[in-house]
């Protein structure tokens, strides 16, 4: 971690960059954080923002505008019987088939319009036609898991599309939002991300996440278009003396690395308690060196880690919270701490929320209803903040 540089330079109001014209960043660091034994490929990326004239705060996200995998683009063009130079009208206007598939269209996930077109044009797609009935929605979702546009083109070569027709069946390629993992006070010309690179095999093919594989495999050769996205609901307390409790397993750690950098740069006096979790300490401890330094320098008051696969029974961040219930209650109720959660919305955030309500109930001597009311008031007072996805 470099030395702190303050004060933060204000963004100029004359920046030519917008959401529709993002800044062409340059990838300068692509480092694997997870060890070779890890089940995940977790990467640290650093994007050079020199000359962008924009700004962001810790807690915000950055939109990354990826391009699609060129090999997959070529395969789709071959399946369509095209060359790639055919003129088409894409989501962004007139272009060629190859450019539309590379830059403008979402070419992995199927759309209902595309699936219906397959059933109308293919010689035999009876199963798919049946699954598209409204009452078969869950069956269709199971059937589609791990399948992409190219699978249907290959499986149904009798379904013919002109380049213009095919592009019209796809949706627009959207940017991917990543929580910023750095403070501009410490890295004034950069933004950092932590990303799990998505790769898995399904139906005999390797599938890749569009944005994560763009960053991991191709971004060093092309500009990385980025634009900041404000998340005011997830900013640090205005009072730098306010204690904060942060729960961020996996890549949910990103904003909390940025928070700690920011508080270090500002000389903030508020206490900082971090709960981090992943599968194995040996190979999945992202940013260990940073957190060790924050502890040494007195920025990180407490650090509690949960390694789910390092013992017979799985241990998650909510278990570490319950082990420290009395102290968490003291920080929140007596010391006015703010409580932050970042990461997986489907399971982790729900489990952490349940653990928090249990702590309030048991440590505060409250009924279930009273505990729920207390937590809801934390939310309305903006002392319980979540960035979950």
N, C-alpha and C positions, 0 to 999 in steps of 0.2 A: 504494500500500500504506500503510495507516494506521500510526501509531506503535504500538510494542509495548506491550501491557498485561499485566502480570504482578502477582501470581501468579495461576494458574488457580484459579477458584472451584470447589470440589468440587460434584458433583451432589447434589441432595437425594435422600433415599431415599423421599420421600413423593410422588413424581411420579405423577399418575393415568394417565400414558400408557404404553401397552404395544404389542406388535406388532399386536394386534387392535384397539387403540384408539390409532392413531398421533397424534403432535402436529400440529395444524393450522398449519403454517408459512406464512409470507407471502413471496411472491416480491418482492424489492425491486430486483434488477438482472437484466436479460436483455440481454446485450451480445454482439454477433457478434464473434468473434475473427478469423475468416478474412476475407481481403479479397474484393472483388467478383470478382476473376479466379479465385478458388479453385474447385476442383471440389467442395469440401465446405462445408457450413454448420456451422461449429464455434462453439458458444456458451459463454459464461461466465455462470453463474447464481449469484445470492446469495439465500439463504433466511434470513429473520429468524426466530430461535428464541427471542425474548424470552419469558421466563416458562415455559420448557419443563421445567426441573428435571432434565434428563438430561445426559449427557456422551458424548464420544467421544475417542479418541486418534488422532493422525495415523497413517495406515496402515489405519484402519478404513473401512468403507463406510457409506453411508446408504441405507436403503430408502425409495424414493419410491413412493407409492400413487397411480397416475394414474387418471383417468377416460377413457373412450373418446371418440372423435370424435363429437359430437352429430349431424353430418350423416350419418355412416355408420350411426349408430343409427336415424335416421329412414328411411334407405333400406332397411334390413333390415326395419323394421316395415312399410313399404309393400309390400315383396316378400312378406311373410307375409300381407298383407291385413288387418293389424291396425290398432289405433289407438294403442297404447302404454299404455292404462290397464287392460288386461286383468290380472286377478290371476294370479300365478304363484308357484311355490316356487323361489326361486333358490338359489345356493350359500350365501347368508347367511340364508336363511329366506324368509318370506312378503313379497312385494313386488309391484310391477307389472312388466309386460313392459318398458316404457321404462326404468325404474330398474334392472332386472336387466341390461339390455343396456348401460346407461351406466356402471354402477358395479361390477357383480358378476361379469360373464362376459367371457371372452376371445372377442371377436367377429371377429377377423381370421383367425387360424390355424384350419384345419380339424382335426377330430378323426376318428379311424377310425370312431367310432360315427356321426358325422354323415355321413360319406361312404357308409357302408353303408346308412344310412337313405335317402339320395338314390337309391341303386341300387334299393332296394325300392319306392320310391314314384314315381319318375319313369317316364314312358312309355318313354323310350329313354336308357339310360345304360350301354350295353353295353361301351364302352371303359373306363369307370371300373370297372365290375364286373370286367372282365378284369384290370385293373391292381391290384386289391385282392387278387389271389391272392398267396400268400406268396412264390413264386419271382419275382414281378415287383416286388419292393420298390424296387430302384434305378430302374426305369422309372417307378414311381409318384412317387418323389421328384422326378425330372426334370419330370414332368407337373405336379406341384403347385407347382413353383417360381413364385413371383409370383402365385399364385392364392389367393383368400380365400373365406370363407364366402359373401359376397354374390355372387360369380361363379357359384357353383353354384345359388343361389336364382334368379338371373336366367336362367341357361341352362336350368334345369329347372323352369319354372313349373308343370308338372303335379305336382311333388312338394309335397304340401300338409302343413302341420304346424299343430297347435294351438299357441298361445303356450307352454303348459306343456310340450308335447312338445319344442318347439324349444329352449327353455332347458335342458332335460334333456340335450340333445346337446352342450352346450358345457362347457368347463372353467372353473374359477375364474380370474378376473383376478388375476394375481400382481403384487406390487410389483417394481420394478426397482432393483437395487443399483448405486449409483454410488460410486466411490472419492472420499473427501472431499479437496478441493483446498485446504484451509485449516486453520490451527491455531487452537484456541480461545484460546490464549495471545495471539494477535494479533487475532483476531476473536471475542471472547467471547460474542457473542449471534448468531452467524451460522454457516452452513455454505456453502461454495462448491463448485460442480461445474464440470467442463468436459465438454461433451457434443457428439457429432456428431449433428445432427438428421437422422434417416433419412427420405429422400423419394426415390422412384424411380417410373418408369412401367413398367407391365407389363399386357399384354392390354388396352391402350387406357385404363387407369385410373392415376391417381396413387396410389401406396401410401405410407403414413406409419407410422413407428415409433410405437407407442402412447405410451410414456413421453416420448420425445424431442419428439414433436409436442405433447404435453400441456404440457410445460415451455415450449416455444418459442411456442406459439400461444394457449393458453387459461389458463395458470396465473396470469396477472396478475389474472384476474377471480374466482378462487375460491381457497380455502385449498389449500396444498400439503401433504398429509399425509406426514410423515416419521418414521422411527424408526431409531436407530443399530444397526449390525450389527458386532460386534467381529471383528477379524481379528488375533488375537494372534500368528499366524505371520508377520505382516508389519509388526510394530512396529519402531521405531528401536532400536539397541543400548542396553542399560541404561547402559553407560559412555559419557558424552558425548564422550570423547576418541577413541573408535573411529572410524577413517576409514570412509566409505561410498562405494561406486560404485553409481550409479543408472542404469538403462537404461529409458527410458520414451518411446517414440515415440508420436505422435498423442495421443489422450486418455489414454494410459498415463502422461502427465506428471503427472496429478492428484496422486497421493500425494507426489510428490517436491517439488512446490511447497509442500505442507503440511510436509514434512520440513524444508525450508530455512527456512520461517517459524518452525517450532518450535525449530530449532537456533539461529537468530538470537535468539529470545526468551529462550532458556536461557543464552545466551553459551557454547554448547558449543564446545570447542576442536578437535574431530575434523574432519579434512579431508573435503571433499565434492566428488565428481566426477560430473557429469551427462552422459549421452549422450541427446540428443533428436533425433528425426527426423520429417520429414513430406515432403510433395511439393515445395513451392516456398518458398524463403526469403522471397520478397517478400510472399506472401499467406497462408502457413500457419505462420508463426512464432508460435505461441501463447505468451503470457506473456513476450515478449521484454523488455518494460520491467522486469518483476519480476526476470528473470535478470540483466539488466544491472546492476540495483541490488544484487543479491546479490553479483555479482562486484566491484563498486566497494567494497562494505563488507567484502569479504574472507570472506564466508560461503561463496560458491561458488568453490572452489579451481580447478576446471577445468570447462570446458564444451566438448563436442565435438558438432557438429550434422551430420546427414546429410540432404541434400535430394535425394530420389530422382529428381525430374524436372527438375533444373536443369542437366543435362548429358546427353550422348548415352547414356551408360551409367548404369544405376541404382545409386545409392549408398545403402546402408542402415546402420543403427546397428552391425550386426555387422562391416561393413567398417571403420568407424571404430575399433571395438574392436581389430581385427587390426592396424591401423596403429599402435596404441598398446600393442601386446602386451607389450613389455618393462616399461613403466611399470605396466600393470595387474598383471602378475605380481609386481612389487616391492610394490605396495600390498597385494595379497592375501597373499603368502607371507612377506614381511619385516615388513610393518607391521600385519598382522592385520585388513585391511579386510573389511567385510561387503559382499556383492554382491546387489543388488536388481534385480528385473525386473518390470515391470508392462505389461500390454497384451494384444495378440492372441496367443492360445494356439496357433492353428492353424499359423501360419507363423513369425511373428517370434520367439516364445519358443523354438521349436525351433532356429532359426538362431542365436540368441544363445547358447543352450546349447552348440551345436556349436562356435561360435567360442571360448567359454570353455574347453572341453575341449582344443581345438587349442592355445590359448595356454598352458595348463598343461603340455601334452605338449612343445611346442617350447621354451618358455622355461625349463621346469623340467627339460628333458633326460630326459623320462620316456617309457616305452612307452605304447601306447594303453591297455592294462589298468591301468597305474599312474596314468595321467592320469584315467581314469574313476574309479578308487578314490579319488583325491584329491578330485575334485569331489563324489563321494557323501559323503565325510567332511565337506566344507564344508556340505552339506545337513544331515547328522545333527548337526553342531555349531551349526546355525542361523546359519551365516554366508553361506548362499546361499538367498535368500528370493524367492519368486515369488507374484505375484498376477495370474494370467493367466485369460483368459475368452474 
